[in-house]
Amino acid sequence: MTSSNNYRNPVPTVDIIIALCDRPHQPIVLIERKNPPHGWAIAGGFVDYGERLEDAARREAIEETGLQVQLIDLLGIYSDPSRDHRLHTISAVYMAEAVGEPQADDDAKAVGIFTAWEMPSALCFDHAQILQDYWRYRTYGIRPPIN
């Protein structure tokens, strides 16, 4: 029998792809991370104990971008153990809409507004794959495959 002290669980996280529905082409908001790993990322973070995933998504959106979001749908669950080199995370990735001007706060050094054809190349974690899945879904209505 294994001691409970040796048992480790993955850590739940949320990511929120925020489309600005008051702008032409509904670009999305990405944050430039203040802390390692550095680079551009989808807004998101860790789920607090006792917090619902949806509430964590809304909280992280406000904390990192200053935007009140309306959650539209769940894009998918991303759980590759190597998606975050700091620890094993499982992320519920939400699609959301917002209006207004995003402002960098909390873990965000800066915010950027991007269309599908202007995406930055330095994306953190597995966010390049997530955004590829998002743009495919948004353009063609094709959901990401379950791997």
C-alpha positions as CSV (number, residue, x, y, z in Angstrom):
1,M,0.0,0.0,0.0
2,T,1.3,3.5,-0.9
3,S,1.4,6.2,1.7
4,S,-1.0,9.1,1.0
5,N,2.0,11.4,1.3
6,N,3.5,9.9,-1.8
7,Y,0.4,10.2,-4.0
8,R,0.3,13.2,-6.3
9,N,-2.6,14.6,-8.4
10,P,-2.5,16.8,-11.4
11,V,-3.3,20.4,-10.7
12,P,-6.5,21.9,-12.1
13,T,-6.2,25.1,-14.2
14,V,-8.4,27.1,-16.5
15,D,-7.6,29.0,-19.7
16,I,-9.9,31.6,-21.2
17,I,-9.8,32.6,-24.9
18,I,-11.4,36.0,-24.9
19,A,-12.9,37.3,-28.1
20,L,-13.5,41.1,-28.2
21,C,-17.0,41.1,-29.7
22,D,-17.1,44.9,-30.1
23,R,-14.2,44.9,-32.6
24,P,-14.0,44.0,-36.3
25,H,-13.0,40.3,-36.8
26,Q,-13.5,39.7,-33.1
27,P,-9.8,39.5,-32.2
28,I,-8.7,37.6,-29.1
29,V,-6.8,38.9,-26.0
30,L,-3.5,37.3,-25.0
31,I,-1.2,38.2,-22.1
32,E,2.5,38.5,-22.1
33,R,3.6,36.7,-19.0
34,K,5.4,38.5,-16.2
35,N,6.7,35.3,-14.6
36,P,8.5,32.3,-16.1
37,P,7.9,30.8,-18.5
38,H,8.0,34.1,-20.4
39,G,6.1,34.7,-23.6
40,W,2.5,35.1,-24.8
41,A,-0.3,33.0,-23.3
42,I,-4.0,32.7,-23.1
43,A,-5.3,34.3,-19.9
44,G,-5.8,31.7,-17.2
45,G,-4.4,30.2,-14.0
46,F,-4.9,27.8,-11.1
47,V,-8.3,26.9,-9.7
48,D,-8.7,27.7,-6.0
49,Y,-9.8,25.0,-3.6
50,G,-13.6,25.1,-3.4
51,E,-13.9,27.1,-6.6
52,R,-16.0,26.1,-9.6
53,L,-14.0,26.0,-12.9
54,E,-16.4,28.6,-14.5
55,D,-15.8,30.9,-11.5
56,A,-12.1,30.5,-11.8
57,A,-12.2,31.3,-15.5
58,R,-14.1,34.6,-14.8
59,R,-11.8,35.5,-11.9
60,E,-8.6,34.9,-13.9
61,A,-10.0,36.9,-16.9
62,I,-10.6,39.9,-14.6
63,E,-7.3,39.5,-12.7
64,E,-5.2,39.3,-15.9
65,T,-7.0,41.4,-18.4
66,G,-9.5,43.6,-16.4
67,L,-12.3,42.3,-18.6
68,Q,-15.6,41.0,-17.4
69,V,-16.3,38.0,-19.7
70,Q,-19.3,36.0,-20.7
71,L,-18.3,32.3,-21.0
72,I,-19.7,30.9,-24.3
73,D,-18.5,27.3,-24.4
74,L,-15.9,24.8,-23.4
75,L,-13.4,24.3,-26.1
76,G,-11.9,21.3,-24.5
77,I,-9.8,19.7,-21.7
78,Y,-6.0,19.7,-22.2
79,S,-4.1,17.3,-20.0
80,D,-0.8,16.3,-21.6
81,P,1.6,15.9,-18.6
82,S,4.2,17.9,-20.5
83,R,1.9,20.9,-21.2
84,D,3.5,22.8,-18.3
85,H,7.1,22.0,-17.4
86,R,6.6,23.3,-13.9
87,L,4.1,20.6,-12.9
88,H,1.4,18.4,-14.3
89,T,-1.7,20.5,-15.0
90,I,-5.1,19.8,-16.5
91,S,-6.8,22.8,-18.1
92,A,-10.4,23.4,-18.9
93,V,-10.2,25.8,-21.8
94,Y,-13.2,28.2,-22.2
95,M,-14.2,30.4,-25.0
96,A,-15.5,33.8,-23.8
97,E,-16.6,37.2,-25.1
98,A,-16.0,40.6,-23.7
99,V,-16.2,44.2,-24.7
100,G,-13.8,47.0,-23.7
101,E,-10.2,47.7,-23.4
102,P,-8.1,45.0,-21.8
103,Q,-5.5,46.1,-19.2
104,A,-2.5,44.0,-18.0
105,D,-2.7,43.1,-14.3
106,D,-1.7,40.3,-11.9
107,D,0.6,37.9,-13.7
108,A,0.4,39.8,-17.0
109,K,3.3,42.1,-18.0
110,A,1.3,43.3,-21.1
111,V,-1.8,42.4,-23.1
112,G,-2.1,42.1,-26.8
113,I,-5.0,41.9,-29.2
114,F,-4.6,39.4,-32.1
115,T,-6.5,38.1,-35.1
116,A,-5.9,34.6,-36.5
117,W,-3.4,36.0,-39.0
118,E,-1.4,38.0,-36.5
119,M,-0.7,35.5,-33.7
120,P,2.7,35.9,-31.9
121,S,5.2,33.1,-32.4
122,A,6.4,32.9,-28.8
123,L,3.5,31.1,-27.1
124,C,3.9,29.4,-23.7
125,F,2.8,26.0,-22.7
126,D,0.6,24.2,-25.2
127,H,-1.2,27.4,-26.2
128,A,-0.1,27.2,-29.9
129,Q,-2.1,23.9,-30.1
130,I,-5.0,25.3,-28.2
131,L,-5.2,28.3,-30.4
132,Q,-5.0,26.3,-33.5
133,D,-7.9,24.2,-32.2
134,Y,-9.8,27.4,-31.4
135,W,-9.4,29.0,-34.7
136,R,-10.3,25.8,-36.5
137,Y,-13.5,25.6,-34.4
138,R,-14.3,29.2,-34.8
139,T,-13.8,29.2,-38.6
140,Y,-15.1,25.7,-39.5
141,G,-17.1,24.5,-36.5
142,I,-14.8,21.5,-36.1
143,R,-14.2,20.6,-32.5
144,P,-10.8,19.5,-31.3
145,P,-10.2,15.8,-31.4
146,I,-10.1,13.8,-28.2
147,N,-6.6,12.3,-28.2
